Amino acid sequence: MRAKQTSRRRRQRKMDELSGKINPKLLESLRKKTKFAKDEVDALCRIYRKLISNCQYAAKTLATGSSSAAIVKPHAAVEGIDRIVFRELLHSTFDIVTEEILMERIFCCWDRAHEGLPLRLEGWLTGLSIFLRGSLAERANFCFRVYDLNSDGFITKDEMFTLLRNCLIKQPQDEDPDEGVKDLVEIVLKKFDLDKDGKVSIDDFMGTIEAEPLLLQAFGQCLPSETATVSFFSTLQI
């Protein structure tokens, strides 16, 4: 009986999210779980619904242009913000111009409870809270998870190489441009690897960032600039 009631509440919450009706109790719960004021949560819920509409429109457009029903289900409900809409948001709203691999990792790490799945309302807001107003420790933890490409708890030399290889401008005369990347990896590893075990743990990363906050995005951009953050909040219709 209790399981049925829980399932019913979840279905109702999904319907409310998609229809635009946000239960006042849910709204207050979301406010407590984030660093947003009540009116900001309300405005961000409106943005969420708009993004969901964009996802639904994109899904219908894709379905219309597809000849295979096995590829797309035209009438399937979109139950969250998908990768395509999320990446466009990062690029156009928050000026995140970064490599494809980092875009994917930001999406996957946004909501820890449902990693890699379309973003539901609660995950959207809690992730946005860290993204825009997180403490240094919260943002450092987020960046570490983004850079930990295989989610094994460490940033390895191979992962550093993958992340940093596009940071250097390759010169035509370079016989082996990857050598410069390897040198950079060694320099960065020496800076971050506090326990000298050849890889960067979360403790190594947090300790380094605490001492030198400017190294927070040393492996690539995954947070908005202060200008983009201020601009975003100024556009909220509160």
Residue pairs with C-beta under 8 A, 6 or more apart in sequence:
13 23
13 26
14 79
16 22
16 23
16 26
17 48
17 49
17 52
17 120
17 121
18 49
18 52
18 77
18 78
18 79
20 49
22 42
22 45
22 121
27 38
27 41
27 42
27 45
28 38
30 41
30 45
30 121
30 122
30 125
31 37
31 38
31 41
33 122
33 125
33 126
33 129
34 41
34 125
34 126
34 128
34 129
35 129
35 133
35 134
36 44
36 125
36 129
36 133
39 238
40 233
40 236
40 238
41 125
42 238
43 236
43 237
43 238
44 124
44 125
44 128
44 236
45 121
45 125
46 237
47 236
48 81
48 121
48 124
48 125
51 81
51 85
51 86
51 89
52 78
52 80
52 81
54 85
55 78
55 80
55 81
55 82
55 84
55 85
55 118
56 78
58 82
58 84
58 85
59 72
59 74
59 76
59 78
60 74
62 72
63 72
63 73
63 74
64 74
66 72
78 118
79 118
79 120
80 117
80 118
80 119
80 120
80 123
80 124
81 89
81 118
81 119
81 124
82 118
83 104
83 107
86 107
86 110
86 119
87 103
87 107
90 96
90 103
90 106
91 97
93 228
93 232
94 131
94 224
94 225
94 228
94 229
94 232
95 224
95 225
95 227
95 228
96 103
96 106
96 221
96 222
96 224
97 221
98 220
98 221
98 222
99 163
99 166
99 220
101 149
101 162
101 163
102 146
102 163
102 220
102 221
102 222
105 145
105 146
105 147
105 149
105 222
106 146
106 222
107 116
107 119
108 115
108 116
109 115
109 142
109 145
109 146
110 119
110 123
110 124
110 127
110 131
111 117
111 119
111 120
111 122
111 123
111 124
111 126
111 127
112 145
113 123
114 120
114 123
119 127
130 138
130 139
130 142
131 139
131 142
131 223
131 224
132 224
132 229
132 232
132 233
134 142
136 209
136 210
136 213
136 216
137 206
137 210
139 216
139 223
140 205
140 206
140 209
140 210
140 216
141 202
141 206
142 222
142 223
143 205
143 216
143 217
143 219
143 222
143 223
144 155
144 202
144 205
144 206
145 151
146 222
147 155
147 159
147 163
147 219
147 220
147 222
148 154
148 155
148 159
149 159
149 162
149 163
150 159
153 201
153 202
154 199
154 200
154 201
155 192
155 199
155 200
155 205
155 219
156 199
156 200
157 185
157 189
157 198
157 199
160 185
160 188
160 189
160 200
160 219
161 178
161 181
161 182
161 185
163 219
163 220
164 181
164 184
164 185
164 188
164 219
164 220
165 178
165 181
167 181
167 184
167 220
168 177
168 180
168 181
168 184
170 177
171 177
174 180
188 218
188 219
189 198
189 200
191 208
191 215
191 218
192 200
192 204
192 205
192 208
192 215
192 218
193 199
193 200
193 204
194 203
194 204
194 207
194 208
195 201
195 203
195 204
208 215
209 215
209 216
216 223
217 223
224 232
